[in-house]
Every structure is written in C-alpha cells, then in structure tokens.
Amino acid sequence: MDTNEHEEGKLLHGQLVYAIIGCAFEVLRGLGHGLHEKPYENALAVEFGLRGTSIEQQRRFDVLYKGVQVSEFVPDLIAGGAVVVDAKVVDRITDFERGQMINYLRITKLRVGLIINVQKPKLEWERIVL
C-alpha cells in the first residue's frame, strides 16, 4: 500500500469514505436496485445532506489539452470536498470504470474516488486512490 495514502496511520479520507458507503447502503435499501443512475445520484445527495456531509453535485471542471480547454467534465458528486463519488448501474465494476475514475481524479485534482454500483441487491463499491 502507498505510504503517501496514509495520514497518521489511517487511510486517506477513510472516515469520509466509510460515511459515503453508509449513505449508499441506505439509498440502496430505500430505492432498491435496478433503476437508472440519476435517481441514486440524487438520493445520495439527499442522504449526505441528511447526515450533514457536504456535497457538491454536478460541479464543472475544465478538461485541458496542452493548456487549452477542450471539454468539460461534470462528476456525479464530490463529498466533503475531497472524494469523487460515481454512482453506477453496471453488471460489475471493471477496469473501464476504474480507468474512468482515475481520469476523474486527475481532472478534479482530488486523490480519492469511490465507485458505487447499485445494479444488484448487494452493494458493490471500490475505493480508488491516485
């Protein structure tokens, strides 16, 4: 494990990630599985608010190529100003989703991302650190 990932012996943003996963379990319990991604994203934003976790939804970031803006990236959610949260409805989390998250972290200049998959009754999630 990368020693730069630790702050005082703990995982980088570990408590925040734990809180996000708790919110995701609650949302999955409340909505059930198999909807499109947007209801889960919106419900997560509501649940974060109810628990007092700061949340930014649909914040815009410039995508630059050699210093020129070529596009915009709009992540689903940024929790606590520190963790990119990507709600997915996929069969399983694959290298494709992991690669996307690495790009999201590079664009946002944040270090921790959380992929949350609500396709099935059992929550699947992965924490990605850049």
C-alpha positions in Angstrom: 0.0 0.0 0.0 1.2 3.5 -0.8 2.6 5.2 2.3 1.6 8.5 0.9 -2.0 7.3 1.2 -1.9 7.3 5.0 -2.5 10.3 7.3 -1.4 9.5 10.9 -1.7 5.7 10.2 -5.2 5.9 8.7 -6.4 5.6 5.2 -6.7 8.9 3.3 -10.2 10.2 3.8 -11.1 6.8 5.4 -13.8 8.2 7.7 -15.4 10.1 4.8 -15.3 7.0 2.6 -16.9 5.0 5.4 -19.7 7.6 5.7 -20.3 7.6 1.9 -20.6 3.8 1.9 -23.1 4.0 4.8 -25.2 6.5 2.7 -25.0 4.2 -0.3 -26.3 1.3 1.8 -29.2 3.4 3.0 -30.0 4.6 -0.5 -29.9 1.1 -1.9 -32.2 -0.1 0.9 -34.6 2.8 0.3 -34.8 2.7 -3.5 -33.9 -1.0 -4.3 -31.7 -1.9 -7.2 -32.0 -1.7 -10.9 -33.1 1.9 -11.6 -31.0 4.3 -13.8 -28.1 6.1 -12.3 -29.6 9.5 -11.8 -32.1 8.6 -9.0 -29.3 7.0 -7.0 -27.1 10.1 -7.5 -29.9 12.4 -6.4 -30.8 10.1 -3.4 -27.1 10.1 -2.3 -27.1 13.9 -2.4 -30.2 13.9 -0.2 -28.8 11.3 2.2 -25.5 13.2 2.5 -27.4 16.3 3.4 -29.5 14.5 6.0 -26.2 13.2 7.6 -24.5 16.6 7.5 -21.9 15.6 4.9 -21.1 18.5 2.5 -21.8 17.6 -1.1 -21.4 19.1 -4.5 -23.5 17.8 -7.3 -22.7 18.3 -11.0 -19.7 20.7 -10.4 -18.0 21.5 -13.6 -14.3 21.1 -14.3 -12.3 22.1 -17.4 -10.7 19.3 -19.4 -7.4 20.7 -20.7 -5.1 19.5 -23.5 -1.8 21.3 -23.7 -3.3 24.1 -21.7 -6.3 24.6 -23.9 -9.8 23.7 -22.7 -11.2 21.0 -25.0 -14.2 19.9 -22.9 -15.8 19.9 -19.5 -16.1 17.1 -17.0 -19.1 17.0 -14.6 -18.7 14.4 -11.9 -21.8 13.0 -10.2 -20.9 14.0 -6.7 -18.0 15.3 -4.7 -18.3 14.5 -1.0 -16.7 16.5 1.7 -14.7 18.5 -0.9 -12.4 15.5 -1.1 -13.9 12.3 -2.6 -15.3 11.9 -6.1 -18.4 9.7 -5.9 -19.5 7.9 -9.1 -22.8 6.1 -8.9 -23.0 3.2 -11.4 -25.6 0.7 -12.6 -23.4 -1.9 -14.2 -23.1 -5.7 -14.0 -19.9 -5.3 -12.1 -17.1 -2.8 -11.6 -14.4 -3.4 -14.2 -11.1 -1.8 -15.4 -13.2 0.5 -17.6 -14.9 2.1 -14.5 -11.6 2.1 -12.6 -9.9 3.9 -15.6 -12.7 6.4 -15.7 -12.3 7.2 -12.0 -8.5 7.7 -12.4 -9.2 10.2 -15.2 -11.9 11.9 -12.9 -9.3 12.2 -10.1 -6.7 13.7 -12.5 -9.2 16.3 -13.8 -10.5 17.3 -10.4 -7.1 17.2 -8.8 -8.5 15.1 -5.9 -6.8 11.9 -4.7 -9.7 9.6 -3.6 -12.6 8.3 -5.7 -15.4 5.9 -4.8 -17.3 3.9 -7.4 -20.6 2.7 -6.1 -22.5 0.1 -8.1 -26.2 -0.4 -7.3 -27.2 -2.8 -10.1 -27.8 -5.7 -7.7 -29.4 -6.1 -4.3 -25.9 -6.3 -2.7 -23.9 -3.0 -2.9 -20.6 -3.2 -4.7 -18.0 -0.4 -4.2 -14.4 0.3 -4.9 -12.1 3.0 -3.5 -9.6 4.3 -5.9 -6.6 6.4 -4.8 -4.5 8.4 -7.3 
